[in-house]
Amino acid sequence: MQANDDLQTRWWTLEAKLIERFGKKPDIEAILFLIGMQETGFIKEKITKEQKQDLMHVAVCTLFAQSGFYELEGKDREGWPHFRQLKSLPEMNMIEQENYLKDHILLYFQHHDFFD
């Protein structure tokens, strides 16, 4: 349980930093959306539902590339990154999946010096 307690403490720290930065508490989808925007540089005033899903997909691939599940193949003419899956994600229940994703999000922000 201690590992989960540590994860939860680190997650609360991230949430506090994001609240400080954006003025409200983001959910995981919003955080994935932010990571997708960061990775693509895709910023528009109006974003379609499909573009939002694409940004979140880029975020998930970027996050799991950190653990060798995906690798960046390159970018298309519009600058969108394309990934290749290298291996399957481990089988997990919903809580384990959420914690695994949270851990990768925390690692991403740590690598981008967000906590400094």
N, CA, C and O atoms as a Tinker XYZ file with bonds, in Angstrom:
   464  protein
     1  N      0.806000   -1.198000    0.000000    73     2
     2  CA     0.000000    0.000000    0.000000    64     1     3
     3  C      0.852000    1.266000    0.000000    63     2     4     5
     4  O      0.394000    2.328000   -0.423000    81     3
     5  N      2.069000    1.153000    0.467000    73     3     6
     6  CA     2.929000    2.327000    0.542000    64     5     7
     7  C      3.230000    2.899000   -0.844000    63     6     8     9
     8  O      3.269000    4.117000   -1.018000    81     7
     9  N      3.443000    2.027000   -1.828000    73     7    10
    10  CA     3.709000    2.509000   -3.182000    64     9    11
    11  C      2.521000    3.318000   -3.692000    63    10    12    13
    12  O      2.706000    4.359000   -4.323000    81    11
    13  N      1.297000    2.845000   -3.423000    73    11    14
    14  CA     0.108000    3.583000   -3.828000    64    13    15
    15  C     -0.016000    4.891000   -3.066000    63    14    16    17
    16  O     -0.433000    5.901000   -3.633000    81    15
    17  N      0.343000    4.885000   -1.779000    73    15    18
    18  CA     0.311000    6.114000   -0.988000    64    17    19
    19  C      1.285000    7.137000   -1.561000    63    18    20    21
    20  O      0.964000    8.322000   -1.650000    81    19
    21  N      2.473000    6.681000   -1.948000    73    19    22
    22  CA     3.463000    7.563000   -2.554000    64    21    23
    23  C      2.940000    8.101000   -3.883000    63    22    24    25
    24  O      3.083000    9.289000   -4.169000    81    23
    25  N      2.338000    7.237000   -4.692000    73    23    26
    26  CA     1.765000    7.664000   -5.964000    64    25    27
    27  C      0.697000    8.727000   -5.718000    63    26    28    29
    28  O      0.664000    9.749000   -6.403000    81    27
    29  N     -0.168000    8.487000   -4.746000    73    27    30
    30  CA    -1.237000    9.442000   -4.463000    64    29    31
    31  C     -0.675000   10.775000   -3.984000    63    30    32    33
    32  O     -1.179000   11.830000   -4.370000    81    31
    33  N      0.340000   10.745000   -3.165000    73    31    34
    34  CA     0.970000   11.980000   -2.689000    64    33    35
    35  C      1.590000   12.746000   -3.856000    63    34    36    37
    36  O      1.417000   13.959000   -3.974000    81    35
    37  N      2.305000   12.036000   -4.706000    73    35    38
    38  CA     2.913000   12.684000   -5.881000    64    37    39
    39  C      1.837000   13.228000   -6.815000    63    38    40    41
    40  O      2.006000   14.299000   -7.398000    81    39
    41  N      0.721000   12.488000   -6.961000    73    39    42
    42  CA    -0.373000   12.938000   -7.824000    64    41    43
    43  C     -0.997000   14.220000   -7.266000    63    42    44    45
    44  O     -1.278000   15.152000   -8.020000    81    43
    45  N     -1.214000   14.267000   -5.952000    73    43    46
    46  CA    -1.771000   15.474000   -5.336000    64    45    47
    47  C     -0.845000   16.673000   -5.535000    63    46    48    49
    48  O     -1.313000   17.796000   -5.722000    81    47
    49  N      0.453000   16.441000   -5.497000    73    47    50
    50  CA     1.423000   17.515000   -5.742000    64    49    51
    51  C      1.277000   18.041000   -7.166000    63    50    52    53
    52  O      1.283000   19.251000   -7.393000    81    51
    53  N      1.147000   17.123000   -8.124000    73    51    54
    54  CA     0.947000   17.537000   -9.512000    64    53    55
    55  C     -0.354000   18.318000   -9.655000    63    54    56    57
    56  O     -0.381000   19.376000  -10.284000    81    55
    57  N     -1.424000   17.803000   -9.076000    73    55    58
    58  CA    -2.705000   18.508000   -9.158000    64    57    59
    59  C     -2.600000   19.918000   -8.581000    63    58    60    61
    60  O     -3.130000   20.868000   -9.157000    81    59
    61  N     -1.927000   20.051000   -7.462000    73    59    62
    62  CA    -1.768000   21.377000   -6.838000    64    61    63
    63  C     -1.012000   22.326000   -7.761000    63    62    64    65
    64  O     -1.369000   23.499000   -7.876000    81    63
    65  N      0.040000   21.818000   -8.422000    73    63    66
    66  CA     0.812000   22.665000   -9.356000    64    65    67
    67  C     -0.054000   23.070000  -10.553000    63    66    68    69
    68  O      0.024000   24.206000  -11.022000    81    67
    69  N     -0.873000   22.144000  -11.043000    73    67    70
    70  CA    -1.732000   22.450000  -12.190000    64    69    71
    71  C     -2.853000   23.405000  -11.803000    63    70    72    73
    72  O     -3.240000   24.260000  -12.599000    81    71
    73  N     -3.379000   23.268000  -10.588000    73    71    74
    74  CA    -4.387000   24.211000  -10.103000    64    73    75
    75  C     -3.777000   25.610000  -10.010000    63    74    76    77
    76  O     -4.396000   26.597000  -10.408000    81    75
    77  N     -2.570000   25.677000   -9.486000    73    75    78
    78  CA    -1.851000   26.948000   -9.371000    64    77    79
    79  C     -1.650000   27.571000  -10.752000    63    78    80    81
    80  O     -1.781000   28.783000  -10.922000    81    79
    81  N     -1.335000   26.736000  -11.722000    73    79    82
    82  CA    -1.030000   27.213000  -13.078000    64    81    83
    83  C     -2.288000   27.582000  -13.866000    63    82    84    85
    84  O     -2.303000   28.595000  -14.566000    81    83
    85  N     -3.358000   26.755000  -13.755000    73    83    86
    86  CA    -4.527000   26.937000  -14.611000    64    85    87
    87  C     -5.791000   27.393000  -13.873000    63    86    88    89
    88  O     -6.793000   27.721000  -14.509000    81    87
    89  N     -5.749000   27.416000  -12.550000    73    87    90
    90  CA    -6.879000   27.926000  -11.793000    64    89    91
    91  C     -7.980000   26.931000  -11.489000    63    90    92    93
    92  O     -8.964000   27.277000  -10.835000    81    91
    93  N     -7.829000   25.682000  -11.961000    73    91    94
    94  CA    -8.810000   24.666000  -11.605000    64    93    95
    95  C     -8.167000   23.292000  -11.664000    63    94    96    97
    96  O     -7.131000   23.090000  -12.296000    81    95
    97  N     -8.818000   22.347000  -10.980000    73    95    98
    98  CA    -8.277000   20.995000  -10.887000    64    97    99
    99  C     -8.605000   20.217000  -12.162000    63    98   100   101
   100  O     -9.777000   20.037000  -12.494000    81    99
   101  N     -7.588000   19.759000  -12.871000    73    99   102
   102  CA    -7.843000   19.002000  -14.103000    64   101   103
   103  C     -8.042000   17.518000  -13.803000    63   102   104   105
   104  O     -7.472000   16.980000  -12.854000    81   103
   105  N     -8.863000   16.866000  -14.634000    73   103   106
   106  CA    -8.967000   15.416000  -14.537000    64   105   107
   107  C     -7.908000   14.789000  -15.462000    63   106   108   109
   108  O     -7.170000   15.503000  -16.141000    81   107
   109  N     -7.843000   13.478000  -15.480000    73   107   110
   110  CA    -6.810000   12.808000  -16.283000    64   109   111
   111  C     -6.963000   13.144000  -17.766000    63   110   112   113
   112  O     -5.965000   13.338000  -18.460000    81   111
   113  N     -8.192000   13.214000  -18.254000    73   111   114
   114  CA    -8.402000   13.554000  -19.667000    64   113   115
   115  C     -7.841000   14.931000  -19.991000    63   114   116   117
   116  O     -7.213000   15.113000  -21.034000    81   115
   117  N     -8.059000   15.893000  -19.117000    73   115   118
   118  CA    -7.535000   17.247000  -19.338000    64   117   119
   119  C     -6.007000   17.243000  -19.332000    63   118   120   121
   120  O     -5.376000   17.951000  -20.117000    81   119
   121  N     -5.425000   16.453000  -18.455000    73   119   122
   122  CA    -3.960000   16.368000  -18.393000    64   121   123
   123  C     -3.420000   15.727000  -19.666000    63   122   124   125
   124  O     -2.412000   16.178000  -20.211000    81   123
   125  N     -4.088000   14.673000  -20.143000    73   123   126
   126  CA    -3.672000   14.055000  -21.407000    64   125   127
   127  C     -3.793000   15.047000  -22.558000    63   126   128   129
   128  O     -2.924000   15.100000  -23.428000    81   127
   129  N     -4.850000   15.820000  -22.564000    73   127   130
   130  CA    -5.050000   16.845000  -23.576000    64   129   131
   131  C     -3.911000   17.865000  -23.550000    63   130   132   133
   132  O     -3.387000   18.244000  -24.597000    81   131
   133  N     -3.532000   18.306000  -22.349000    73   131   134
   134  CA    -2.417000   19.250000  -22.206000    64   133   135
   135  C     -1.101000   18.662000  -22.718000    63   134   136   137
   136  O     -0.333000   19.340000  -23.400000    81   135
   137  N     -0.851000   17.402000  -22.384000    73   135   138
   138  CA     0.382000   16.745000  -22.843000    64   137   139
   139  C      0.367000   16.639000  -24.358000    63   138   140   141
   140  O      1.387000   16.878000  -25.004000    81   139
   141  N     -0.775000   16.283000  -24.933000    73   139   142
   142  CA    -0.892000   16.213000  -26.388000    64   141   143
   143  C     -0.611000   17.547000  -27.050000    63   142   144   145
   144  O      0.068000   17.611000  -28.075000    81   143
   145  N     -1.136000   18.612000  -26.461000    73   143   146
   146  CA    -0.871000   19.954000  -27.000000    64   145   147
   147  C      0.614000   20.297000  -26.880000    63   146   148   149
   148  O      1.204000   20.869000  -27.797000    81   147
   149  N      1.204000   19.946000  -25.754000    73   147   150
   150  CA     2.630000   20.198000  -25.539000    64   149   151
   151  C      3.477000   19.464000  -26.581000    63   150   152   153
   152  O      4.424000   20.027000  -27.131000    81   151
   153  N      3.129000   18.213000  -26.842000    73   151   154
   154  CA     3.920000   17.381000  -27.747000    64   153   155
   155  C      3.755000   17.762000  -29.221000    63   154   156   157
   156  O      4.677000   17.573000  -30.015000    81   155
   157  N      2.602000   18.289000  -29.583000    73   155   158
   158  CA     2.341000   18.612000  -30.987000    64   157   159
   159  C      2.491000   20.095000  -31.299000    63   158   160   161
   160  O      2.722000   20.472000  -32.447000    81   159
   161  N      2.361000   20.933000  -30.276000    73   159   162
   162  CA     2.335000   22.373000  -30.527000    64   161   163
   163  C      1.018000   22.801000  -31.153000    63   162   164   165
   164  O      0.893000   23.924000  -31.641000    81   163
   165  N      0.038000   21.908000  -31.139000    73   163   166
   166  CA    -1.268000   22.152000  -31.749000    64   165   167
   167  C     -2.108000   22.997000  -30.808000    63   166   168   169
   168  O     -2.624000   22.508000  -29.803000    81   167
   169  N     -2.237000   24.265000  -31.147000    73   167   170
   170  CA    -3.023000   25.177000  -30.322000    64   169   171
   171  C     -3.939000   25.960000  -31.249000    63   170   172   173
   172  O     -3.476000   26.706000  -32.112000    81   171
   173  N     -5.219000   25.787000  -31.066000    73   171   174
   174  CA    -6.225000   26.509000  -31.841000    64   173   175
   175  C     -7.312000   26.971000  -30.887000    63   174   176   177
   176  O     -7.490000   26.417000  -29.802000    81   175
   177  N     -8.030000   27.992000  -31.312000    73   175   178
   178  CA    -9.118000   28.488000  -30.468000    64   177   179
   179  C    -10.256000   27.472000  -30.395000    63   178   180   181
   180  O    -10.841000   27.272000  -29.330000    81   179
   181  N    -10.568000   26.836000  -31.513000    73   179   182
   182  CA   -11.619000   25.814000  -31.551000    64   181   183
   183  C    -10.991000   24.495000  -31.953000    63   182   184   185
   184  O    -10.313000   24.398000  -32.976000    81   183
   185  N    -11.226000   23.484000  -31.135000    73   183   186
   186  CA   -10.683000   22.156000  -31.391000    64   185   187
   187  C    -11.845000   21.183000  -31.465000    63   186   188   189
   188  O    -12.700000   21.153000  -30.579000    81   187
   189  N    -11.874000   20.385000  -32.528000    73   187   190
   190  CA   -12.956000   19.425000  -32.687000    64   189   191
   191  C    -12.784000   18.269000  -31.709000    63   190   192   193
   192  O    -11.715000   18.075000  -31.131000    81   191
   193  N    -13.847000   17.519000  -31.540000    73   191   194
   194  CA   -13.800000   16.344000  -30.668000    64   193   195
   195  C    -12.756000   15.356000  -31.185000    63   194   196   197
   196  O    -12.024000   14.758000  -30.397000    81   195
   197  N    -12.687000   15.183000  -32.496000    73   195   198
   198  CA   -11.706000   14.273000  -33.097000    64   197   199
   199  C    -10.274000   14.752000  -32.852000    63   198   200   201
   200  O     -9.396000   13.942000  -32.557000    81   199
   201  N    -10.034000   16.048000  -32.970000    73   199   202
   202  CA    -8.700000   16.592000  -32.699000    64   201   203
   203  C     -8.327000   16.402000  -31.235000    63   202   204   205
   204  O     -7.175000   16.103000  -30.920000    81   203
   205  N     -9.297000   16.576000  -30.340000    73   203   206
   206  CA    -9.043000   16.366000  -28.915000    64   205   207
   207  C     -8.660000   14.914000  -28.667000    63   206   208   209
   208  O     -7.719000   14.640000  -27.922000    81   207
   209  N     -9.384000   13.979000  -29.287000    73   207   210
   210  CA    -9.064000   12.557000  -29.152000    64   209   211
   211  C     -7.674000   12.261000  -29.712000    63   210   212   213
   212  O     -6.918000   11.484000  -29.129000    81   211
   213  N     -7.340000   12.884000  -30.850000    73   211   214
   214  CA    -6.012000   12.689000  -31.449000    64   213   215
   215  C     -4.912000   13.199000  -30.522000    63   214   216   217
   216  O     -3.871000   12.559000  -30.375000    81   215
   217  N     -5.145000   14.349000  -29.900000    73   215   218
   218  CA    -4.167000   14.904000  -28.964000    64   217   219
   219  C     -3.976000   13.991000  -27.758000    63   218   220   221
   220  O     -2.854000   13.797000  -27.288000    81   219
   221  N     -5.072000   13.436000  -27.263000    73   219   222
   222  CA    -4.983000   12.525000  -26.118000    64   221   223
   223  C     -4.275000   11.226000  -26.517000    63   222   224   225
   224  O     -3.550000   10.643000  -25.711000    81   223
   225  N     -4.481000   10.777000  -27.744000    73   223   226
   226  CA    -3.791000    9.577000  -28.230000    64   225   227
   227  C     -2.281000    9.828000  -28.312000    63   226   228   229
   228  O     -1.486000    8.976000  -27.916000    81   227
   229  N     -1.896000   10.982000  -28.820000    73   227   230
   230  CA    -0.476000   11.357000  -28.866000    64   229   231
   231  C      0.099000   11.343000  -27.453000    63   230   232   233
   232  O      1.212000   10.864000  -27.234000    81   231
   233  N     -0.665000   11.870000  -26.498000    73   231   234
   234  CA    -0.203000   11.911000  -25.107000    64   233   235
   235  C      0.020000   10.501000  -24.567000    63   234   236   237
   236  O      1.062000   10.226000  -23.972000    81   235
   237  N     -0.942000    9.611000  -24.767000    73   235   238
   238  CA    -0.823000    8.244000  -24.254000    64   237   239
   239  C      0.384000    7.548000  -24.877000    63   238   240   241
   240  O      1.154000    6.895000  -24.172000    81   239
   241  N      0.555000    7.683000  -26.194000    73   239   242
   242  CA     1.716000    7.065000  -26.854000    64   241   243
   243  C      3.020000    7.658000  -26.330000    63   242   244   245
   244  O      3.988000    6.934000  -26.101000    81   243
   245  N      3.041000    8.969000  -26.143000    73   243   246
   246  CA     4.234000    9.641000  -25.608000    64   245   247
   247  C      4.543000    9.131000  -24.206000    63   246   248   249
   248  O      5.695000    8.839000  -23.884000    81   247
   249  N      3.516000    9.025000  -23.378000    73   247   250
   250  CA     3.712000    8.565000  -22.001000    64   249   251
   251  C      4.248000    7.142000  -21.971000    63   250   252   253
   252  O      5.201000    6.857000  -21.246000    81   251
   253  N      3.653000    6.253000  -22.743000    73   251   254
   254  CA     4.060000    4.854000  -22.692000    64   253   255
   255  C      5.320000    4.581000  -23.514000    63   254   256   257
   256  O      5.905000    3.504000  -23.399000    81   255
   257  N      5.742000    5.528000  -24.331000    73   255   258
   258  CA     7.049000    5.418000  -25.001000    64   257   259
   259  C      8.167000    5.484000  -23.954000    63   258   260   261
   260  O      9.248000    4.928000  -24.151000    81   259
   261  N      7.890000    6.170000  -22.839000    73   259   262
   262  CA     8.877000    6.275000  -21.760000    64   261   263
   263  C      9.257000    4.906000  -21.206000    63   262   264   265
   264  O     10.351000    4.734000  -20.667000    81   263
   265  N      8.353000    3.929000  -21.338000    73   263   266
   266  CA     8.597000    2.578000  -20.824000    64   265   267
   267  C      8.793000    1.556000  -21.947000    63   266   268   269
   268  O      8.756000    0.349000  -21.707000    81   267
   269  N      9.000000    2.039000  -23.156000    73   267   270
   270  CA     9.305000    1.142000  -24.260000    64   269   271
   271  C      8.117000    0.450000  -24.906000    63   270   272   273
   272  O      8.308000   -0.510000  -25.652000    81   271
   273  N      6.906000    0.902000  -24.647000    73   271   274
   274  CA     5.735000    0.292000  -25.266000    64   273   275
   275  C      5.493000    0.841000  -26.673000    63   274   276   277
   276  O      4.939000    0.151000  -27.529000    81   275
   277  N      5.911000    2.081000  -26.903000    73   275   278
   278  CA     5.761000    2.736000  -28.205000    64   277   279
   279  C      7.083000    3.399000  -28.560000    63   278   280   281
   280  O      7.915000    3.676000  -27.696000    81   279
   281  N      7.253000    3.645000  -29.857000    73   279   282
   282  CA     8.368000    4.490000  -30.282000    64   281   283
   283  C      7.863000    5.444000  -31.351000    63   282   284   285
   284  O      6.974000    5.117000  -32.137000    81   283
   285  N      8.444000    6.614000  -31.360000    73   283   286
   286  CA     8.083000    7.629000  -32.340000    64   285   287
   287  C      8.644000    7.212000  -33.689000    63   286   288   289
   288  O      9.849000    7.000000  -33.828000    81   287
   289  N      7.767000    7.095000  -34.688000    73   287   290
   290  CA     8.214000    6.752000  -36.044000    64   289   291
   291  C      8.605000    8.000000  -36.821000    63   290   292   293
   292  O      9.493000    7.964000  -37.673000    81   291
   293  N      7.939000    9.091000  -36.518000    73   291   294
   294  CA     8.207000   10.336000  -37.224000    64   293   295
   295  C      6.987000   11.223000  -37.163000    63   294   296   297
   296  O      6.017000   10.937000  -36.462000    81   295
   297  N      7.058000   12.301000  -37.910000    73   295   298
   298  CA     5.945000   13.247000  -37.952000    64   297   299
   299  C      5.458000   13.375000  -39.389000    63   298   300   301
   300  O      6.231000   13.255000  -40.340000    81   299
   301  N      4.153000   13.622000  -39.522000    73   299   302
   302  CA     3.595000   13.805000  -40.861000    64   301   303
   303  C      3.807000   15.245000  -41.326000    63   302   304   305
   304  O      4.442000   16.039000  -40.631000    81   303
   305  N      3.274000   15.578000  -42.497000    73   303   306
   306  CA     3.478000   16.914000  -43.076000    64   305   307
   307  C      2.921000   18.026000  -42.196000    63   306   308   309
   308  O      3.408000   19.156000  -42.234000    81   307
   309  N      1.900000   17.706000  -41.405000    73   307   310
   310  CA     1.310000   18.718000  -40.532000    64   309   311
   311  C      1.988000   18.783000  -39.172000    63   310   312   313
   312  O      1.597000   19.582000  -38.321000    81   311
   313  N      3.003000   17.945000  -38.960000    73   311   314
   314  CA     3.739000   17.971000  -37.707000    64   313   315
   315  C      3.201000   17.041000  -36.631000    63   314   316   317
   316  O      3.689000   17.065000  -35.501000    81   315
   317  N      2.202000   16.220000  -36.958000    73   315   318
   318  CA     1.639000   15.284000  -35.986000    64   317   319
   319  C      2.555000   14.079000  -35.845000    63   318   320   321
   320  O      2.944000   13.470000  -36.842000    81   319
   321  N      2.900000   13.733000  -34.613000    73   319   322
   322  CA     3.748000   12.552000  -34.400000    64   321   323
   323  C      2.971000   11.252000  -34.635000    63   322   324   325
   324  O      1.777000   11.157000  -34.349000    81   323
   325  N      3.684000   10.265000  -35.161000    73   323   326
   326  CA     3.113000    8.938000  -35.367000    64   325   327
   327  C      3.984000    7.922000  -34.638000    63   326   328   329
   328  O      5.212000    7.972000  -34.716000    81   327
   329  N      3.340000    7.007000  -33.935000    73   327   330
   330  CA     4.022000    6.042000  -33.084000    64   329   331
   331  C      3.787000    4.628000  -33.587000    63   330   332   333
   332  O      2.797000    4.340000  -34.258000    81   331
   333  N      4.713000    3.768000  -33.249000    73   331   334
   334  CA     4.587000    2.334000  -33.518000    64   333   335
   335  C      4.598000    1.629000  -32.180000    63   334   336   337
   336  O      5.452000    1.892000  -31.333000    81   335
   337  N      3.637000    0.724000  -31.995000    73   335   338
   338  CA     3.581000   -0.041000  -30.753000    64   337   339
   339  C      4.623000   -1.150000  -30.816000    63   338   340   341
   340  O      4.673000   -1.912000  -31.782000    81   339
   341  N      5.455000   -1.236000  -29.778000    73   339   342
   342  CA     6.530000   -2.224000  -29.721000    64   341   343
   343  C      6.127000   -3.464000  -28.945000    63   342   344   345
   344  O      6.560000   -4.572000  -29.261000    81   343
   345  N      5.299000   -3.275000  -27.931000    73   343   346
   346  CA     4.839000   -4.403000  -27.117000    64   345   347
   347  C      3.515000   -4.039000  -26.477000    63   346   348   349
   348  O      3.163000   -2.865000  -26.360000    81   347
   349  N      2.787000   -5.067000  -26.064000    73   347   350
   350  CA     1.486000   -4.848000  -25.437000    64   349   351
   351  C      1.657000   -4.381000  -24.003000    63   350   352   353
   352  O      2.613000   -4.742000  -23.318000    81   351
   353  N      0.713000   -3.576000  -23.573000    73   351   354
   354  CA     0.684000   -3.159000  -22.175000    64   353   355
   355  C      0.288000   -4.355000  -21.319000    63   354   356   357
   356  O     -0.451000   -5.226000  -21.777000    81   355
   357  N      0.765000   -4.405000  -20.100000    73   355   358
   358  CA     0.408000   -5.526000  -19.219000    64   357   359
   359  C     -1.091000   -5.528000  -18.892000    63   358   360   361
   360  O     -1.750000   -4.489000  -18.894000    81   359
   361  N     -1.598000   -6.719000  -18.615000    73   359   362
   362  CA    -3.004000   -6.848000  -18.210000    64   361   363
   363  C     -3.156000   -6.296000  -16.797000    63   362   364   365
   364  O     -2.398000   -6.645000  -15.892000    81   363
   365  N     -4.161000   -5.420000  -16.624000    73   363   366
   366  CA    -4.390000   -4.792000  -15.328000    64   365   367
   367  C     -5.874000   -4.537000  -15.158000    63   366   368   369
   368  O     -6.613000   -4.411000  -16.135000    81   367
   369  N     -6.307000   -4.461000  -13.894000    73   367   370
   370  CA    -7.684000   -4.038000  -13.650000    64   369   371
   371  C     -7.748000   -2.514000  -13.790000    63   370   372   373
   372  O     -6.727000   -1.861000  -14.005000    81   371
   373  N     -8.945000   -1.962000  -13.667000    73   371   374
   374  CA    -9.140000   -0.525000  -13.904000    64   373   375
   375  C     -8.321000    0.352000  -12.955000    63   374   376   377
   376  O     -7.741000    1.349000  -13.384000    81   375
   377  N     -8.268000   -0.003000  -11.693000    73   375   378
   378  CA    -7.507000    0.797000  -10.724000    64   377   379
   379  C     -6.020000    0.737000  -11.051000    63   378   380   381
   380  O     -5.333000    1.758000  -11.007000    81   379
   381  N     -5.524000   -0.445000  -11.378000    73   379   382
   382  CA    -4.108000   -0.589000  -11.749000    64   381   383
   383  C     -3.799000    0.204000  -13.014000    63   382   384   385
   384  O     -2.743000    0.828000  -13.112000    81   383
   385  N     -4.723000    0.183000  -13.991000    73   383   386
   386  CA    -4.523000    0.947000  -15.225000    64   385   387
   387  C     -4.422000    2.440000  -14.937000    63   386   388   389
   388  O     -3.550000    3.130000  -15.465000    81   387
   389  N     -5.326000    2.927000  -14.093000    73   387   390
   390  CA    -5.317000    4.350000  -13.755000    64   389   391
   391  C     -4.018000    4.730000  -13.035000    63   390   392   393
   392  O     -3.420000    5.764000  -13.333000    81   391
   393  N     -3.589000    3.897000  -12.095000    73   391   394
   394  CA    -2.345000    4.177000  -11.375000    64   393   395
   395  C     -1.135000    4.105000  -12.291000    63   394   396   397
   396  O     -0.201000    4.894000  -12.149000    81   395
   397  N     -1.145000    3.164000  -13.229000    73   395   398
   398  CA    -0.040000    3.027000  -14.191000    64   397   399
   399  C      0.038000    4.278000  -15.062000    63   398   400   401
   400  O      1.126000    4.795000  -15.318000    81   399
   401  N     -1.114000    4.759000  -15.513000    73   399   402
   402  CA    -1.165000    5.972000  -16.317000    64   401   403
   403  C     -0.712000    7.180000  -15.496000    63   402   404   405
   404  O      0.068000    8.002000  -15.976000    81   403
   405  N     -1.200000    7.286000  -14.260000    73   403   406
   406  CA    -0.791000    8.399000  -13.392000    64   405   407
   407  C      0.721000    8.402000  -13.181000    63   406   408   409
   408  O      1.353000    9.458000  -13.214000    81   407
   409  N      1.297000    7.225000  -12.964000    73   407   410
   410  CA     2.744000    7.128000  -12.756000    64   409   411
   411  C      3.498000    7.618000  -13.990000    63   410   412   413
   412  O      4.518000    8.294000  -13.856000    81   411
   413  N      3.018000    7.292000  -15.178000    73   411   414
   414  CA     3.661000    7.746000  -16.409000    64   413   415
   415  C      3.466000    9.250000  -16.624000    63   414   416   417
   416  O      4.355000    9.924000  -17.145000    81   415
   417  N      2.318000    9.767000  -16.229000    73   415   418
   418  CA     2.097000   11.218000  -16.309000    64   417   419
   419  C      3.075000   11.937000  -15.384000    63   418   420   421
   420  O      3.682000   12.934000  -15.775000    81   419
   421  N      3.227000   11.439000  -14.172000    73   419   422
   422  CA     4.170000   12.045000  -13.217000    64   421   423
   423  C      5.597000   11.998000  -13.747000    63   422   424   425
   424  O      6.348000   12.963000  -13.604000    81   423
   425  N      5.968000   10.888000  -14.353000    73   423   426
   426  CA     7.302000   10.754000  -14.936000    64   425   427
   427  C      7.508000   11.771000  -16.058000    63   426   428   429
   428  O      8.573000   12.378000  -16.171000    81   427
   429  N      6.489000   11.946000  -16.875000    73   427   430
   430  CA     6.544000   12.923000  -17.968000    64   429   431
   431  C      6.808000   14.324000  -17.422000    63   430   432   433
   432  O      7.710000   15.021000  -17.887000    81   431
   433  N      6.017000   14.728000  -16.438000    73   431   434
   434  CA     6.186000   16.073000  -15.877000    64   433   435
   435  C      7.532000   16.222000  -15.166000    63   434   436   437
   436  O      8.136000   17.294000  -15.189000    81   435
   437  N      7.989000   15.160000  -14.547000    73   435   438
   438  CA     9.308000   15.192000  -13.906000    64   437   439
   439  C     10.406000   15.391000  -14.960000    63   438   440   441
   440  O     11.326000   16.183000  -14.754000    81   439
   441  N     10.314000   14.686000  -16.066000    73   439   442
   442  CA    11.317000   14.816000  -17.142000    64   441   443
   443  C     11.273000   16.183000  -17.812000    63   442   444   445
   444  O     12.251000   16.615000  -18.422000    81   443
   445  N     10.146000   16.853000  -17.695000    73   443   446
   446  CA    10.013000   18.189000  -18.290000    64   445   447
   447  C     10.176000   19.294000  -17.247000    63   446   448   449
   448  O      9.764000   20.436000  -17.455000    81   447
   449  N     10.794000   18.921000  -16.113000    73   447   450
   450  CA    11.152000   19.878000  -15.049000    64   449   451
   451  C      9.977000   20.719000  -14.549000    63   450   452   453
   452  O     10.140000   21.887000  -14.197000    81   451
   453  N      8.801000   20.111000  -14.524000    73   451   454
   454  CA     7.603000   20.829000  -14.076000    64   453   455
   455  C      7.618000   21.060000  -12.575000    63   454   456   457
   456  O      6.993000   22.002000  -12.088000    81   455
   457  N      8.312000   20.228000  -11.847000    73   455   458
   458  CA     8.303000   20.318000  -10.389000    64   457   459
   459  C      9.421000   21.191000   -9.838000    63   458   460   461
   460  O      9.537000   21.348000   -8.622000    81   459
   461  N     10.233000   21.753000  -10.697000    73   459   462
   462  CA    11.340000   22.605000  -10.217000    64   461   463
   463  C     10.873000   24.017000   -9.945000    63   462   464
   464  O     11.669000   24.862000   -9.537000    81   463
